Amino acid sequence: MQLGRLGAWYSTDKLGGAKEIAAFAANVERLGYGTLWYPESRGYESFSVAGFMLGATKTLNIGSSIASIYARDAFTSRRGMISLNALYGDRFILGLGVSHLPMVEGVRGHTYGKPIPVMRAYLDGISKDQPGAEDWPLAVAALGPLMLKLAGEKTRGALPYNVTPEHTARAAKIMGSGKWLAVEQKVCLETDPAKARALGRAELSRYMVLDNYRNCWLGLGFTEAELANGGSDRFIDAMVLWGSAAKVKDGLHAHFAAGATHVCIQPVHAEGDVAARDRTLAELADT
């Protein structure tokens, strides 16, 4: 399976319902993106919405980014991945992640385990006694070096989220050749600095309280002060590429230069501004 050079990342929770989800997926396909990625949402069960989007498209890959390992046991994830690919022409990528403590314990009522051993055991459960498992379209959300190494050892690759080209370069060295390094990048086609940064802060606010991301950002050289009060301008500018389409494309190219094999862009826009979302996808499709 080929992910394509460029993908799109978007939450189905931001879409109004079945008709809008189908239209959005069809538009991403029409624009030529290789893969559409979506998170584990509060509104739709991950495998169910994947099947719906696969049914609404013909050639577009659909990838979970990510499906929580606490939402389904390893056997169920394996059967879901195999079933979706059998039914929809090998176009589903199972992206898995350990999620975050508040979602796992607060929302699901499970105990949040140590990420590396829990993910290793889960991946072992998926591939146990399964010939050809090394070629399955399976990837892992990974930020730190140990999870990146595990992703390279056990799956087709890694799905870093909320990162910079510096992180991409580090990840590429750990992953080595022949592995997927599918990097998410937030983008905003807004040239006014104050407006762009306000949109960026609103989008990033829910991530800035999560330890997994904060630890990654601190490891990239940001300070606690830069992560306070909604984030410094330097931090927001690093997390959200904003400005003209040409400027944003330069930032996307930096990920490819650093070793990304696939970059998935996430449009950042005012709530409900469908026109801005679609314009962003259209203007960046030829990156």
C-alpha positions, 0 to 999 in steps of 0.5 A: 500500500502507498500512502501518497506524498500528501494526505489530509487530517480532519476530525469527523466530529467537525462534520455535520453528519453522514451526508457531510462526511461523505461529501468531505471524503469525496472532495479529499479524493477529488483533490488528489490526496493519497490518504484521509486520516481521522482521529478516534472521535467522541461521536463516531466509532473508529472502524464504523466511520472508516467503513462509511468513508471507504464506501463513499470513495473509490481510490482514497486510502482511509487511515485511523490517526489514531484508534485507541488501543483501549477502545478494542482488544487486539483481536478485534482491531486485527479483524477490523483491519482485515475486514475493512481491507477485504471489503474495500479494496485494501485501502484502510490503514490501522493507526494505533495509539496509547491515547492519553490518561484523561481519555483512558481513565476519565472517559473509558474507565480503564487503567492507563498503563506504561505506554511502551510495554502496553503498546508492545503487548498489544502489537504482539497480540495483533500479529501473534501466529499471523503469517504476513503480519509484517506487511499489514497496513499498521502504524503507531502514533509515536513521539518519543524515541522508544515508541518510534523504535517500537513502531519501526520494529513492529509495524509499517511506520509511525504517525507523529502528531503536533511536531516540527521538522526537527522532530521529523529529522530525529524520527527519520534517523530512528525509523530508518529506510523503508518505513512510513513516517507520516507526519501531521501538520496543522496549516492555516491560510491566514496572513494576519499574524494576530488572527492566525495565532488566535486560530492556532491557540484555539486549535491547540488548547486541548492538546496543551494540557496533555503530558505526552505532547508537553513532554515532546515539546519540551524535548524539542527545546520549548520552555514551560513559559512558552507553553503557558497562557495559550503558548508563545508566538514562537511555539504557535508559529512552529505548531501551525504553518500560517500565511500564504499558500506559498509560505505554508508549502515551504513549511511542508517541504521542510518536513519532507526534507527532514525525512517524512515519507508522507505529510498530512495537513490539518486545516485550521480555521474558525469553527464552521468555516467550511469555505476556509477548510476547503480552500486550504485543501484545494490550494495546498493539494499540489504541494 
